[in-house]
Amino acid sequence: MAVPIVCFVGKSNSGKTTFIERVIPELVRAGYKIATVKHAGHGFDLDTEGKDSWRHKQAGASSVVILSKGSMAMFADASDQLKVEDIRDRFLDGSYDLIIAEGWKHEGYPKIVIIREQVGEIPISSEGLLAVVSDKPLDLHVPRFDLDDVPAVAALIMKHFPLRRVRGEHELDV
């Protein structure tokens, strides 16, 4: 069975990354193995000019993988149209319990919207909407949580995406 995906969406500077950073430890304490995927709509640059990996990419390599003790990174050419499930299916193995994606607001993935009074709202597809995390009252057909109610949001995620395995020497279906 494919690893489930939940997206955190909202306007830029609404606090998506900070909220995800706070919810991950709650899920990990509950036994979840988490992978995250971030959509950077305006592009990004992680590789440092002059470093070996940058030089390999500049020389024409389509993909560069860097491996060190305990860490791995990959720089690869990618289509702008990749979906989270494409990333899951190509790069993440089935050992994860949940993928938390930041972005993909117009896709039909289950999602939690972050809305902050001073940042404003964004148009969001109601398809798959699980909850709203906000510092202002909203009248919606889904639960609304305060920005500091991280344990309750983690509990909602665990309810919608229960652990399917018991971790240990042998992973078993529960």
TORKOL-4160 file (C-alpha; in steps of 0.2 Angstrom, whole numbers, padded with zeros to 4 digits, m for minus):
174
<pt num="1" X="0000" Y="0000" Z="0000"/>
<pt num="2" X="0006" Y="0017" Z="m0004"/>
<pt num="3" X="0013" Y="0029" Z="0009"/>
<pt num="4" X="m0001" Y="0042" Z="0013"/>
<pt num="5" X="0001" Y="0060" Z="0010"/>
<pt num="6" X="m0005" Y="0075" Z="0020"/>
<pt num="7" X="m0002" Y="0093" Z="0014"/>
<pt num="8" X="0000" Y="0109" Z="0024"/>
<pt num="9" X="m0005" Y="0124" Z="0013"/>
<pt num="10" X="m0007" Y="0142" Z="0016"/>
<pt num="11" X="m0001" Y="0159" Z="0010"/>
<pt num="12" X="0018" Y="0163" Z="0010"/>
<pt num="13" X="0024" Y="0168" Z="0028"/>
<pt num="14" X="0008" Y="0160" Z="0036"/>
<pt num="15" X="0018" Y="0148" Z="0047"/>
<pt num="16" X="0017" Y="0132" Z="0037"/>
<pt num="17" X="0035" Y="0127" Z="0040"/>
<pt num="18" X="0035" Y="0132" Z="0058"/>
<pt num="19" X="0019" Y="0122" Z="0061"/>
<pt num="20" X="0026" Y="0107" Z="0052"/>
<pt num="21" X="0042" Y="0108" Z="0062"/>
<pt num="22" X="0031" Y="0107" Z="0078"/>
<pt num="23" X="0019" Y="0093" Z="0073"/>
<pt num="24" X="0033" Y="0081" Z="0067"/>
<pt num="25" X="0040" Y="0077" Z="0084"/>
<pt num="26" X="0022" Y="0073" Z="0090"/>
<pt num="27" X="0020" Y="0061" Z="0077"/>
<pt num="28" X="0037" Y="0053" Z="0079"/>
<pt num="29" X="0034" Y="0051" Z="0098"/>
<pt num="30" X="0018" Y="0041" Z="0093"/>
<pt num="31" X="0029" Y="0030" Z="0082"/>
<pt num="32" X="0027" Y="0037" Z="0065"/>
<pt num="33" X="0042" Y="0037" Z="0052"/>
<pt num="34" X="0039" Y="0054" Z="0043"/>
<pt num="35" X="0046" Y="0060" Z="0026"/>
<pt num="36" X="0043" Y="0078" Z="0021"/>
<pt num="37" X="0042" Y="0086" Z="0004"/>
<pt num="38" X="0042" Y="0105" Z="0001"/>
<pt num="39" X="0036" Y="0114" Z="m0014"/>
<pt num="40" X="0046" Y="0129" Z="m0018"/>
<pt num="41" X="0035" Y="0139" Z="m0030"/>
<pt num="42" X="0049" Y="0152" Z="m0034"/>
<pt num="43" X="0063" Y="0140" Z="m0036"/>
<pt num="44" X="0078" Y="0136" Z="m0024"/>
<pt num="45" X="0097" Y="0134" Z="m0024"/>
<pt num="46" X="0104" Y="0121" Z="m0011"/>
<pt num="47" X="0120" Y="0117" Z="m0020"/>
<pt num="48" X="0135" Y="0128" Z="m0016"/>
<pt num="49" X="0144" Y="0136" Z="m0031"/>
<pt num="50" X="0162" Y="0128" Z="m0032"/>
<pt num="51" X="0158" Y="0113" Z="m0022"/>
<pt num="52" X="0161" Y="0096" Z="m0031"/>
<pt num="53" X="0142" Y="0092" Z="m0032"/>
<pt num="54" X="0139" Y="0109" Z="m0040"/>
<pt num="55" X="0153" Y="0106" Z="m0052"/>
<pt num="56" X="0147" Y="0089" Z="m0057"/>
<pt num="57" X="0129" Y="0097" Z="m0061"/>
<pt num="58" X="0137" Y="0111" Z="m0070"/>
<pt num="59" X="0147" Y="0099" Z="m0081"/>
<pt num="60" X="0131" Y="0091" Z="m0087"/>
<pt num="61" X="0126" Y="0077" Z="m0075"/>
<pt num="62" X="0107" Y="0076" Z="m0074"/>
<pt num="63" X="0108" Y="0069" Z="m0056"/>
<pt num="64" X="0121" Y="0071" Z="m0043"/>
<pt num="65" X="0120" Y="0061" Z="m0027"/>
<pt num="66" X="0130" Y="0065" Z="m0011"/>
<pt num="67" X="0133" Y="0052" Z="0002"/>
<pt num="68" X="0141" Y="0054" Z="0018"/>
<pt num="69" X="0140" Y="0045" Z="0035"/>
<pt num="70" X="0122" Y="0045" Z="0040"/>
<pt num="71" X="0116" Y="0058" Z="0026"/>
<pt num="72" X="0112" Y="0058" Z="0008"/>
<pt num="73" X="0106" Y="0072" Z="m0004"/>
<pt num="74" X="0101" Y="0072" Z="m0022"/>
<pt num="75" X="0101" Y="0086" Z="m0035"/>
<pt num="76" X="0092" Y="0081" Z="m0051"/>
<pt num="77" X="0083" Y="0089" Z="m0065"/>
<pt num="78" X="0065" Y="0088" Z="m0062"/>
<pt num="79" X="0049" Y="0093" Z="m0071"/>
<pt num="80" X="0039" Y="0108" Z="m0064"/>
<pt num="81" X="0024" Y="0097" Z="m0064"/>
<pt num="82" X="0029" Y="0083" Z="m0052"/>
<pt num="83" X="0016" Y="0078" Z="m0040"/>
<pt num="84" X="0019" Y="0072" Z="m0022"/>
<pt num="85" X="0015" Y="0054" Z="m0027"/>
<pt num="86" X="0028" Y="0055" Z="m0041"/>
<pt num="87" X="0041" Y="0060" Z="m0028"/>
<pt num="88" X="0035" Y="0047" Z="m0016"/>
<pt num="89" X="0035" Y="0033" Z="m0029"/>
<pt num="90" X="0052" Y="0038" Z="m0037"/>
<pt num="91" X="0062" Y="0043" Z="m0021"/>
<pt num="92" X="0054" Y="0037" Z="m0005"/>
<pt num="93" X="0053" Y="0019" Z="m0001"/>
<pt num="94" X="0038" Y="0011" Z="0008"/>
<pt num="95" X="0046" Y="0011" Z="0025"/>
<pt num="96" X="0038" Y="0028" Z="0029"/>
<pt num="97" X="0021" Y="0029" Z="0038"/>
<pt num="98" X="0017" Y="0047" Z="0032"/>
<pt num="99" X="0023" Y="0060" Z="0020"/>
<pt num="100" X="0020" Y="0078" Z="0025"/>
<pt num="101" X="0020" Y="0089" Z="0010"/>
<pt num="102" X="0021" Y="0108" Z="0011"/>
<pt num="103" X="0012" Y="0115" Z="m0004"/>
<pt num="104" X="0002" Y="0108" Z="m0018"/>
<pt num="105" X="m0014" Y="0118" Z="m0012"/>
<pt num="106" X="m0023" Y="0115" Z="m0028"/>
<pt num="107" X="m0021" Y="0096" Z="m0029"/>
<pt num="108" X="m0034" Y="0084" Z="m0021"/>
<pt num="109" X="m0022" Y="0078" Z="m0007"/>
<pt num="110" X="m0029" Y="0078" Z="0011"/>
<pt num="111" X="m0024" Y="0095" Z="0017"/>
<pt num="112" X="m0023" Y="0106" Z="0033"/>
<pt num="113" X="m0024" Y="0125" Z="0029"/>
<pt num="114" X="m0014" Y="0137" Z="0039"/>
<pt num="115" X="m0023" Y="0155" Z="0040"/>
<pt num="116" X="m0016" Y="0169" Z="0050"/>
<pt num="117" X="m0025" Y="0186" Z="0052"/>
<pt num="118" X="m0011" Y="0197" Z="0047"/>
<pt num="119" X="m0006" Y="0186" Z="0031"/>
<pt num="120" X="m0023" Y="0183" Z="0024"/>
<pt num="121" X="m0032" Y="0169" Z="0016"/>
<pt num="122" X="m0029" Y="0160" Z="0000"/>
<pt num="123" X="m0041" Y="0151" Z="m0012"/>
<pt num="124" X="m0041" Y="0132" Z="m0007"/>
<pt num="125" X="m0050" Y="0118" Z="m0015"/>
<pt num="126" X="m0061" Y="0110" Z="m0002"/>
<pt num="127" X="m0057" Y="0093" Z="m0009"/>
<pt num="128" X="m0048" Y="0083" Z="0005"/>
<pt num="129" X="m0049" Y="0098" Z="0017"/>
<pt num="130" X="m0046" Y="0090" Z="0035"/>
<pt num="131" X="m0044" Y="0105" Z="0045"/>
<pt num="132" X="m0039" Y="0123" Z="0047"/>
<pt num="133" X="m0026" Y="0130" Z="0059"/>
<pt num="134" X="m0030" Y="0149" Z="0062"/>
<pt num="135" X="m0028" Y="0163" Z="0074"/>
<pt num="136" X="m0045" Y="0170" Z="0069"/>
<pt num="137" X="m0063" Y="0162" Z="0070"/>
<pt num="138" X="m0069" Y="0154" Z="0054"/>
<pt num="139" X="m0086" Y="0146" Z="0050"/>
<pt num="140" X="m0081" Y="0130" Z="0041"/>
<pt num="141" X="m0087" Y="0112" Z="0039"/>
<pt num="142" X="m0070" Y="0106" Z="0046"/>
<pt num="143" X="m0062" Y="0107" Z="0063"/>
<pt num="144" X="m0053" Y="0123" Z="0067"/>
<pt num="145" X="m0038" Y="0123" Z="0078"/>
<pt num="146" X="m0028" Y="0137" Z="0086"/>
<pt num="147" X="m0010" Y="0139" Z="0080"/>
<pt num="148" X="m0003" Y="0133" Z="0097"/>
<pt num="149" X="m0014" Y="0117" Z="0097"/>
<pt num="150" X="m0001" Y="0106" Z="0089"/>
<pt num="151" X="m0006" Y="0090" Z="0099"/>
<pt num="152" X="m0024" Y="0091" Z="0093"/>
<pt num="153" X="m0018" Y="0093" Z="0075"/>
<pt num="154" X="m0006" Y="0078" Z="0077"/>
<pt num="155" X="m0021" Y="0068" Z="0085"/>
<pt num="156" X="m0032" Y="0072" Z="0070"/>
<pt num="157" X="m0018" Y="0067" Z="0058"/>
<pt num="158" X="m0016" Y="0050" Z="0068"/>
<pt num="159" X="m0035" Y="0047" Z="0067"/>
<pt num="160" X="m0035" Y="0050" Z="0048"/>
<pt num="161" X="m0018" Y="0041" Z="0045"/>
<pt num="162" X="m0017" Y="0027" Z="0058"/>
<pt num="163" X="m0001" Y="0017" Z="0059"/>
<pt num="164" X="m0002" Y="0002" Z="0049"/>
<pt num="165" X="0014" Y="m0007" Z="0056"/>
<pt num="166" X="0022" Y="m0010" Z="0072"/>
<pt num="167" X="0040" Y="m0006" Z="0071"/>
<pt num="168" X="0053" Y="m0018" Z="0078"/>
<pt num="169" X="0063" Y="m0033" Z="0072"/>
<pt num="170" X="0049" Y="m0038" Z="0061"/>
<pt num="171" X="0037" Y="m0026" Z="0054"/>
<pt num="172" X="0019" Y="m0032" Z="0055"/>
<pt num="173" X="0002" Y="m0027" Z="0049"/>
<pt num="174" X="m0008" Y="m0021" Z="0064"/>
